[in-house]
Amino acid sequence: MSGGEIIIIYNVVLSILAIIIICLVILLFICCKKEPIKAEETLPTKQIASSYSLMDIHGATDGFNYRRIIGQGRIGSVYVGILPNGDQQVAIKRIHPRLVLSNAGFGFTSMMKWLSLAYHPNIVPILGFSEGPGERIVVMEFGGMLSLDFYLHQNRDHDDDGGDGGGGGGTSLLDWNCRLRVAAGIARGIEYLHEVMVPHIVHGCIKPSNILIDVNFCARVCDYGLYTFLTCYDKRQLGLMGYVDDEYWIGNEKKGFSKESDVYGLGVVLLELLSGRKCDQESLLVKWALPLIKEMKFGEFLDNRLMLPNDIRPLVRLAKVALACVGNSRKNRPSIVQVANILNSLEVGLL
């Protein structure tokens, strides 16, 4: 083979290699460019809350017709309605006008957009909001849910059954296993708000009326963050007494809301789940329950409207968790992560 032929073959090979390299570079560029788009399309996303006009809200609630009220609390009244372009019912919370006026100028829109990013099976998502002169509206998911307060303290459908085992006082739908699952669900919801959301969300008032139970008896935390921006109003009138620790109120420098105060509130809710008793503003439930738990007098402490299970060890463990939540100072109180881990293990033990 002559030298000229070798040069020709060499040039042909180089040309082919160059073409192959160029094709690979182009293919790699196309793949890299398309991959992020594909990933974004396949990942579930939580949209920021929609802004609705007051006219839309008036239409959905028939002008805030009292017949549409499904709940009333210290923060406001909750209506059920269907918003324009919607095919499902939503819960519409109308903040009390006195609270709106005492917090005039607060960045309500920014707060709602931030809170609406929270999305977890154990919280009630915020779908939208509306504001105007003297009006602040929060639109939330609605699925026919009732509060834990209703199941523990208000439901009297079975009071006439006559039995004092598993019947009366609204406890027939919440047996011990269900209560353990509810406790674990509440803890997971709070853990998500405290540890996953950035910046973290402090609920402000963990209590049974702020825990909804869905059709599958899954606990879902609602009204998160709403208490923390009502800074100019007397918190004693917002139903906080009994559900926040002494450090919130006492001292030259009141510490206010914190993750630790949320854990305290969870501890009080656990006491209500275990005893069936309602917390009062004087914290008498805590004062009554703590010595009984410490002295292991669970026959006196546990809800006598339900029959005790054969194995009460999970209930004893739950009571000790409640004791740690309400019986310690903020410095020595367990974190929500620690509490959730224990309650999750108790729930797994039910399977």
C-alpha positions in Angstrom: 0.0 0.0 0.0 1.4 3.3 -1.1 1.9 6.3 1.2 -0.8 8.2 -0.5 -3.4 5.5 0.1 -2.5 5.4 3.8 -3.0 9.1 4.1 -6.4 8.9 2.5 -7.5 6.0 4.8 -6.2 7.9 7.8 -8.2 11.0 6.8 -11.4 9.0 6.2 -11.1 7.3 9.7 -10.5 10.7 11.3 -13.6 12.1 9.5 -15.8 9.2 10.7 -14.5 9.5 14.3 -15.2 13.3 14.2 -18.7 12.7 12.9 -19.3 10.1 15.6 -18.0 12.5 18.3 -20.1 15.4 17.1 -23.3 13.1 17.1 -22.5 12.0 20.6 -22.1 15.5 21.8 -25.4 16.6 20.2 -27.2 13.6 21.7 -25.7 14.3 25.1 -26.7 17.9 24.9 -30.3 17.0 24.0 -30.6 14.5 26.8 -29.2 16.9 29.4 -31.6 19.6 28.2 -34.7 17.5 28.3 -34.1 15.5 31.5 -34.8 18.3 34.0 -38.1 19.1 32.2 -39.1 15.5 32.4 -38.3 15.3 36.1 -40.2 18.4 36.9 -43.3 17.0 35.1 -43.2 13.8 37.0 -42.7 15.2 40.5 -45.8 16.1 42.5 -45.9 19.8 43.4 -47.9 21.8 45.8 -49.2 25.0 44.3 -49.3 28.3 46.2 -52.7 29.2 47.6 -55.0 30.9 45.2 -56.3 34.4 45.9 -60.0 34.8 45.7 -62.1 38.0 45.6 -64.5 38.7 48.4 -67.3 38.4 45.9 -66.3 34.8 45.2 -66.3 34.1 48.9 -69.7 35.7 49.4 -71.1 33.6 46.6 -69.7 30.4 48.0 -71.1 31.0 51.4 -74.4 32.7 50.4 -73.3 35.9 52.0 -71.9 34.1 55.1 -75.3 32.5 55.7 -75.4 31.0 59.2 -76.9 27.8 57.6 -73.5 27.1 56.0 -71.6 27.3 59.3 -70.0 24.0 60.2 -67.8 25.2 63.0 -67.1 28.1 65.3 -64.1 28.9 67.4 -62.1 31.6 69.1 -60.4 32.6 65.8 -63.4 32.6 63.6 -66.4 30.8 62.0 -66.0 28.1 59.4 -68.4 27.8 56.4 -68.8 25.1 53.8 -69.1 26.1 50.2 -68.1 25.6 46.6 -65.9 28.3 45.0 -66.1 29.4 41.3 -64.5 26.9 38.9 -64.6 24.3 41.6 -66.4 21.0 41.9 -65.6 20.1 45.5 -66.7 21.6 48.8 -64.2 23.6 50.7 -64.0 24.9 54.3 -63.9 28.7 54.5 -62.7 30.2 57.7 -63.7 33.8 58.3 -61.4 35.4 60.9 -63.3 37.3 63.5 -63.4 41.1 62.6 -62.1 42.1 66.0 -58.9 40.0 65.4 -58.5 41.5 61.9 -58.8 45.1 63.3 -56.3 44.4 66.1 -53.8 43.1 63.5 -54.2 45.7 60.8 -51.2 46.0 58.5 -50.0 42.4 59.0 -48.7 40.7 55.8 -51.7 38.3 55.5 -51.1 37.5 51.8 -47.4 36.6 52.4 -48.3 34.5 55.4 -51.0 32.5 53.5 -48.7 31.8 50.6 -46.1 30.5 52.9 -48.5 28.4 55.0 -50.1 27.0 51.9 -46.8 25.3 50.9 -47.3 22.8 53.8 -48.6 19.5 52.4 -48.7 16.3 54.4 -51.2 13.5 55.1 -51.6 14.6 58.7 -52.3 18.3 58.1 -55.3 20.1 56.5 -53.9 22.0 53.5 -54.6 25.7 52.8 -56.0 26.1 49.3 -56.6 29.8 49.1 -57.3 33.1 50.8 -59.1 36.4 50.5 -58.8 39.7 52.1 -60.4 43.1 52.1 -61.4 45.9 54.5 -62.1 44.2 57.8 -62.0 40.7 56.2 -59.4 37.9 56.3 -60.5 34.6 54.8 -58.7 31.2 54.8 -59.8 28.5 52.3 -59.0 25.0 53.4 -59.7 21.4 52.3 -63.0 19.9 53.4 -63.9 16.3 53.5 -66.7 16.1 56.0 -64.2 16.0 58.8 -65.1 16.4 62.5 -62.8 17.6 65.3 -61.2 15.4 67.9 -63.0 17.6 70.4 -66.3 16.4 69.0 -65.4 12.7 69.2 -64.0 13.0 72.8 -66.3 15.6 74.4 -69.3 16.6 72.3 -70.7 13.4 70.5 -73.6 12.2 72.6 -75.2 9.8 70.2 -74.5 6.8 72.4 -75.2 8.3 75.8 -78.5 6.3 76.1 -76.8 3.0 75.5 -76.5 2.5 79.2 -73.2 0.7 79.2 -70.1 2.2 80.9 -67.7 -0.1 79.0 -67.2 0.9 75.3 -70.3 3.0 74.8 -71.0 6.5 76.1 -69.8 10.0 75.7 -68.9 9.9 72.1 -66.1 7.4 72.6 -67.7 4.5 70.7 -66.0 5.6 67.5 -62.6 6.1 69.1 -61.5 2.9 70.8 -58.0 2.6 72.3 -56.3 1.5 69.0 -57.9 4.4 67.2 -56.7 6.8 69.9 -53.2 5.5 69.6 -53.3 6.0 65.8 -54.7 9.5 66.3 -51.9 10.4 68.7 -49.3 9.2 66.2 -50.9 11.1 63.4 -51.0 14.3 65.3 -47.3 14.0 66.2 -46.4 13.3 62.5 -48.3 16.4 61.4 -46.5 18.6 64.0 -43.2 17.1 63.2 -43.7 18.0 59.5 -44.5 21.6 60.4 -41.5 21.9 62.8 -38.8 20.0 60.9 -39.6 19.8 57.2 -41.1 23.2 56.4 -38.5 25.9 55.8 -38.8 28.2 57.6 -40.4 26.0 60.2 -44.0 26.6 61.3 -45.0 26.8 64.9 -48.7 25.9 65.3 -49.4 28.1 68.3 -52.3 26.1 69.9 -52.4 22.4 69.7 -55.8 21.3 71.1 -58.5 18.8 70.1 -60.6 21.4 68.3 -57.6 22.0 66.0 -57.3 18.3 65.2 -59.7 17.0 62.5 -60.5 13.4 62.0 -61.2 12.3 58.4 -63.4 9.5 57.1 -60.5 7.0 57.6 -60.0 8.2 61.2 -56.7 9.8 60.2 -55.8 12.8 62.4 -55.1 16.0 60.6 -53.8 19.2 62.1 -55.5 22.5 61.1 -55.2 26.2 61.9 -51.4 26.0 62.0 -49.6 29.3 62.1 -52.8 31.3 62.5 -52.3 31.9 66.2 -48.8 33.2 65.8 -49.8 36.3 63.8 -52.5 37.3 66.2 -49.9 39.1 68.2 -51.9 42.2 69.2 -54.8 40.4 70.7 -55.2 39.0 74.3 -54.2 35.3 73.9 -56.3 34.4 76.9 -59.3 35.1 74.9 -58.1 32.9 72.0 -58.5 29.6 73.9 -54.8 29.2 74.6 -55.1 28.8 78.4 -54.4 25.2 79.4 -52.8 24.3 76.1 -49.6 26.4 76.3 -47.0 26.1 79.1 -46.5 28.4 82.0 -43.3 29.8 80.4 -45.6 31.4 77.7 -47.2 33.6 80.3 -44.8 33.9 83.3 -41.6 35.8 83.7 -40.2 39.2 83.0 -39.5 38.1 79.5 -42.5 36.0 78.3 -41.3 33.4 75.8 -44.4 33.2 73.7 -45.0 30.6 71.0 -42.3 28.0 70.2 -41.8 24.4 69.2 -41.6 23.5 72.8 -45.0 25.1 73.6 -46.5 23.0 70.7 -45.1 19.9 72.3 -46.7 20.9 75.6 -50.0 21.3 73.8 -49.6 17.8 72.3 -49.0 16.4 75.8 -52.3 17.9 77.0 -54.1 16.4 74.0 -52.6 13.0 74.8 -53.9 13.3 78.4 -57.4 14.0 76.9 -57.1 11.0 74.6 -56.2 8.8 77.6 -58.5 10.1 80.2 -61.5 11.3 78.2 -61.5 14.5 80.2 -61.5 18.0 78.8 -58.8 20.4 79.6 -59.8 23.6 81.3 -58.2 27.1 81.4 -56.8 26.4 84.9 -54.8 23.4 83.7 -56.6 21.2 86.3 -56.4 18.2 83.9 -52.6 18.4 84.0 -52.5 18.8 87.8 -55.0 15.9 88.2 -53.3 13.5 85.7 -49.6 13.9 86.6 -49.6 12.4 90.1 -51.8 9.5 88.8 -49.3 8.7 86.0 -46.3 9.0 88.3 -47.9 6.6 90.9 -49.0 4.2 88.1 -52.7 4.5 89.1 -53.9 3.9 85.6 -57.2 2.4 86.7 -58.1 5.9 88.0 -56.6 7.8 85.1 -57.7 6.0 81.9 -61.1 6.8 80.4 -63.6 4.6 82.3 -66.0 4.8 79.4 -63.9 2.3 77.5 -63.0 -1.2 78.6 -59.3 -1.6 79.3 -57.4 -3.7 76.8 -55.7 -6.9 77.9 -52.3 -5.3 77.3 -52.2 -1.8 78.7 -48.5 -1.3 78.1 -49.0 0.9 75.0 -51.3 3.1 77.0 -48.8 3.3 79.8 -46.1 4.2 77.3 -48.3 6.9 75.8 -49.1 8.3 79.3 -45.3 8.5 80.1 -44.8 10.4 76.8 -47.6 12.8 77.8 -45.9 13.2 81.2 -42.6 14.1 79.6 -44.4 16.7 77.4 -46.2 18.5 80.1 -44.1 17.7 83.2 -40.8 19.3 82.1 -39.6 22.8 81.4 -39.0 23.8 77.8 -35.3 23.1 78.2 -35.9 19.5 79.3 -39.0 18.8 77.2 -38.6 16.1 74.4 -38.6 17.3 70.8 -41.4 16.5 68.5 -39.0 14.2 66.6 -38.5 12.1 69.7 -42.2 12.1 70.5 -43.2 11.1 67.0 -40.7 8.3 66.9 -42.2 6.7 70.1 -45.8 7.2 68.9 -45.0 5.8 65.5 -43.5 2.7 67.1 -46.7 2.3 69.2 -48.8 2.6 66.1 -46.7 0.0 64.3 -47.2 -2.4 67.3 -51.0 -2.3 66.5 -50.5 -3.9 63.1 
